[in-house]
């Protein structure tokens, strides 16, 4: 048997979606083919402390085994570190990875990591920050690059790119905390042009954290205050009485789309509770829509993916308006939920791609993109 591909798996993170990331990491670790791969886990605590685990040749049994408290990679050299201290660059800087891993006993041979797999939802994970770290370290990594990650995280920037690509969207308004503090009445007046009800969201967050439905000015004010807890920028979207259709995209420059699925929420809208807590929302895969609508959804998903310069994967979410069947792009998620029971892998399963095959493909796409980028002349090579 040849040398196994060594994967650095990063999870946890400084985000409101920390717990979601832990569940995703455990699911992925249990699905890997350990005849092909060996895994070095990197756990980031909610305060940003990096910790490395041992080289894994078999999946851990539970999430608790993934939170490596003794071996803090960013520690002072004695294997201990206080919460919130340390230098998060250490575990992934390519020039230091061999020494750090050897010192921590994570890898007996000190061989460098072949590809990084970030499973970090939300801020400091899918917003381009850690992707930029990997780029500077010269490491291949799974998923969208810096630009696509940042645009995919910022709903305002995302919608701007969609508009440039000619993708239909519902109406929206946005503003930053400074404008709200300076003249909230003007902000409210501007937003009310959308009508009620409307949806208020932090511009940079996922998993429906901080999202509220407002039916009047008082609820709108409270919703904006709630959204500003999670981001400095708020986006307010026009209400659309619609079915929620999703589709998975896979690839780099020539991506393909899965069969579409539909979310039938247990709550008034598909919020954090409906996604992760009550377990009553229903996923219908494939979605019960006409072949013509399914084709349009898949085509628009690929266009949305390319419009943000996506790579690896994304899940594209749409509104299918009940009154007239009009289709609107809502958003793309460049690092979607990835447990075996999440929409992204389930839609690919229905399309004939297993969970394990999906992991293989994503790692191959990461290595392919990294190799292609090596042909770029960045200067300083003389």
Secondary structure, DSSP 8 states (H G I E B T S, - for coil): ----EEEEEEEE-SSTTHHHHHHHHHHHHHHS-TTTEEEEEEEE-TT--EEEEEEESS--SSGGGG---S--TTSSSSS---TT-S-TTTTT-HHHHHHHHHHHTS-TT----SEEEEE--STTTSSSHHHHHHHHHT--BSS--HHHHHHHHBHHHHHHHHHHTT-----EEEEEHHHHHH-HHHHHHHHHTT-SSEEEEESB--TTTT-EEESSHHHHHHHHHHHTTT-SEEEEEE---EEEEEEEEEESSS-EE---EEEE-SSSS--HHHHHTS---EEEES-S--HHHHHHHHHHHHHHHHHTT--EEEEEEEEEETTT--EEEEEEETT---STTSHHHHHHHHTT--HHHHHHHHHHHHHHHHHHHTTS--S---
